[in-house]
Amino acid sequence: MTTHDIGALEEAVAGLRQQVSDLHAELPRYGLVTWTGGNLSGRVPGHDLFVIKPSGVTYADLTPDDMVVCDLDGHVIPGTVGADRSPSSDTAAHAYVYRHMPHVGAVVHTHSTYATAWAARREPIPCVITGMADEFGGEIPVGPFAIIGDDSIGRGIVATLDGHRSRAVLMANHGVFAIGKDAADAVKAAVMCEDVARTVHIAKQGGDIVPIPQDTIDALFDRYQNVYGQKPQGGLS
């Protein structure tokens, strides 16, 4: 690697540290996490590296220098800023997703209240509102139960979301994992997951909910991903 390449990599890592650190503030702001629970990571573009939140550090105390740089096996890169920190306990899950879903640029994990309640019931969230069709292209599925500590959660995420349009999965009895093109996109998916989980939960209290026909879901998803907004770029695929 040339001096220029090293400098470009260091610049990319520094920028990602800042972005991931800043976006962690959105998780408590939207009520998606409590205390030190939850985490966000982002892949370093063009490199087999990602940055992730350190374990057990409160959101108010996080800084860019706290972000831990890891390889795609989840090992901390020695000599980097933050290498003295222990990375998130979910690092192995994030690493597995990056290894097996190369189109994913970021992963976020939350225990947001309504979505986690669906996960506790091991019940997918049905697509019954247009905003959910826009964002997720169908139901938000449930992934298998898995224990933190190895890549079991990552395996469940990949197995559930592979070939699925949803950018969020409800891991059984645990919480939400969401993926995105980049860190902001993944956080948006987590925010929207909690929003639809709450809305559909409330709707169910009033009676039977009515699913949207699949052809309509397809049309809504295509429009939102490829037409809506200033510079549509298509869904994560």
C-alpha positions in Angstrom: 0.0 0.0 0.0 1.4 3.4 -1.0 1.7 6.4 1.2 -1.2 7.9 -0.8 -3.3 4.8 -0.2 -2.5 4.8 3.5 -3.5 8.5 3.7 -6.8 7.9 1.9 -7.6 5.0 4.2 -6.9 7.0 7.3 -9.1 9.8 6.0 -11.9 7.3 5.2 -11.7 5.8 8.7 -11.7 9.2 10.4 -14.7 10.3 8.4 -16.6 7.1 9.2 -15.7 7.4 12.9 -17.3 10.9 12.9 -20.4 9.7 11.1 -21.0 6.6 13.2 -20.3 8.6 16.4 -22.8 11.3 15.4 -25.5 8.9 14.3 -25.4 7.0 17.7 -27.0 10.2 19.1 -30.1 9.5 16.9 -30.8 6.2 18.7 -31.7 7.6 22.1 -33.2 10.7 20.4 -35.8 8.4 18.7 -36.2 6.3 21.8 -34.6 3.2 20.3 -32.2 2.3 23.1 -31.8 2.5 26.8 -28.7 3.1 28.8 -25.7 1.5 26.9 -27.8 -1.0 25.0 -27.7 -1.1 21.2 -25.0 -0.3 18.7 -24.2 0.9 15.2 -21.3 0.0 12.9 -20.3 1.2 9.4 -18.1 -0.5 6.8 -15.1 1.4 5.5 -15.8 1.7 1.8 -13.4 -0.3 -0.3 -11.7 -2.0 2.6 -12.3 -5.2 4.7 -12.8 -3.0 7.9 -15.6 -1.6 9.9 -16.0 0.7 12.9 -18.3 0.0 15.8 -19.4 1.4 19.1 -17.3 0.2 22.2 -19.1 -1.9 24.7 -20.7 -0.4 27.8 -20.1 3.3 27.0 -23.1 5.6 27.4 -24.3 7.4 24.3 -23.7 10.9 25.8 -20.0 10.0 26.4 -19.3 8.7 22.9 -16.7 10.5 20.7 -15.3 9.6 17.3 -12.1 8.4 19.0 -14.1 5.9 20.9 -15.1 4.0 17.8 -13.3 0.7 17.4 -11.8 -0.4 14.1 -12.2 -4.1 13.3 -11.5 -6.5 10.4 -14.3 -8.6 8.9 -13.6 -11.4 11.4 -14.4 -9.0 14.2 -10.8 -8.6 15.4 -9.7 -5.2 16.7 -7.0 -3.6 14.5 -3.9 -3.0 16.7 -2.4 0.4 16.8 -5.6 2.2 15.7 -7.3 4.9 17.7 -9.8 3.2 20.1 -7.9 -0.1 20.0 -7.7 0.0 23.8 -11.5 -0.2 23.9 -13.5 -3.5 23.9 -15.8 -3.4 20.9 -19.6 -4.0 21.2 -20.6 -7.5 22.4 -22.5 -7.8 19.0 -19.3 -7.3 17.0 -19.2 -10.9 15.8 -22.8 -10.6 14.5 -21.9 -7.4 12.6 -18.8 -8.9 11.2 -20.7 -12.0 9.9 -23.2 -9.7 8.1 -20.4 -7.8 6.4 -18.6 -11.0 5.3 -21.8 -12.5 3.8 -23.7 -9.5 2.6 -21.1 -7.3 0.7 -23.8 -4.9 -0.4 -24.4 -3.9 3.2 -22.6 -0.7 4.4 -23.9 -0.5 8.0 -25.6 -2.5 10.7 -27.6 -1.1 13.7 -29.0 -3.0 16.7 -31.7 -1.7 19.0 -34.1 -2.9 21.6 -36.8 -0.4 20.7 -40.0 -1.1 22.7 -42.7 -1.9 20.2 -40.5 -3.8 17.7 -39.0 -5.8 20.5 -42.5 -6.6 21.7 -43.2 -8.2 18.3 -39.9 -10.0 18.6 -40.9 -11.3 22.1 -44.0 -12.8 20.5 -41.9 -14.1 17.5 -44.4 -12.5 15.3 -43.5 -10.8 12.0 -45.0 -7.3 11.4 -47.5 -7.6 8.6 -47.5 -5.0 5.8 -50.7 -3.1 6.4 -49.7 0.5 5.9 -48.3 2.2 2.8 -45.3 3.7 4.6 -44.2 0.1 5.5 -44.6 -1.0 1.8 -42.5 2.0 0.8 -39.7 1.4 3.2 -39.6 -2.4 3.7 -41.4 -3.8 0.6 -43.4 -6.2 2.7 -43.5 -7.7 6.2 -40.7 -7.3 8.7 -39.6 -10.9 9.3 -38.6 -12.7 12.5 -35.2 -14.3 12.8 -34.2 -17.2 15.0 -33.4 -17.1 18.6 -29.6 -16.8 19.2 -27.3 -16.0 22.1 -24.8 -13.2 22.1 -21.2 -14.2 22.2 -20.4 -15.7 18.8 -21.7 -15.2 15.2 -25.0 -17.0 15.8 -27.0 -13.8 15.7 -25.2 -12.8 12.5 -26.0 -16.1 10.9 -29.7 -15.6 11.8 -29.7 -12.1 10.3 -28.2 -13.2 7.0 -30.4 -16.3 6.7 -33.5 -14.2 7.3 -32.7 -11.2 5.2 -30.9 -12.9 2.3 -33.2 -12.3 -0.7 -35.7 -10.4 1.4 -36.6 -6.7 0.7 -36.9 -5.8 4.4 -33.9 -3.9 5.8 -34.9 -4.9 9.3 -35.3 -8.2 11.1 -36.8 -8.9 14.5 -34.5 -11.4 16.2 -36.7 -13.6 18.4 -36.9 -12.6 22.0 -34.1 -10.0 21.5 -34.7 -7.0 19.3 -34.1 -5.3 16.0 -31.1 -5.5 13.6 -31.3 -3.2 10.6 -29.0 -2.9 7.6 -28.4 -0.1 5.1 -26.3 1.2 2.3 -24.5 3.4 4.9 -24.9 4.3 8.5 -27.6 6.9 8.0 -29.6 4.5 5.9 -29.4 1.7 8.5 -30.4 4.1 11.3 -33.4 5.3 9.2 -34.5 1.6 8.8 -34.3 1.1 12.6 -36.3 4.3 13.2 -39.0 3.3 10.6 -39.1 -0.3 12.0 -40.1 1.0 15.4 -42.6 3.5 13.9 -44.5 0.8 12.0 -44.2 -1.7 14.9 -46.0 0.9 17.1 -48.6 1.8 14.5 -49.5 -1.7 13.6 -49.7 -2.7 17.3 -52.1 0.1 18.0 -54.2 -0.8 14.9 -54.5 -4.4 16.1 -56.1 -3.1 19.4 -59.0 -1.8 17.4 -59.8 -5.0 15.5 -58.6 -7.0 12.5 -55.9 -5.4 10.4 -56.2 -5.6 6.6 -53.1 -6.5 4.6 -52.2 -4.6 1.4 -52.3 -6.7 -1.7 -48.8 -7.8 -2.9 -49.0 -6.2 -6.3 -49.8 -2.9 -4.6 -46.9 -3.4 -2.1 -44.6 -4.0 -5.1 -45.8 -0.8 -6.8 -45.4 1.3 -3.7 -41.9 -0.1 -3.0 -40.7 0.5 -6.5 -42.0 4.1 -6.6 -40.5 5.0 -3.2 -37.1 3.4 -3.9 -36.7 4.5 -7.5 -38.9 7.6 -8.0 -39.5 9.4 -4.7 -37.1 12.1 -3.5 -34.4 14.2 -5.1 -31.9 11.6 -6.1 -33.4 8.1 -5.9 -30.9 5.3 -6.0 -33.0 2.2 -5.6 -33.4 -0.1 -2.6 -30.6 -2.0 -0.9 -29.9 -5.2 -2.9 
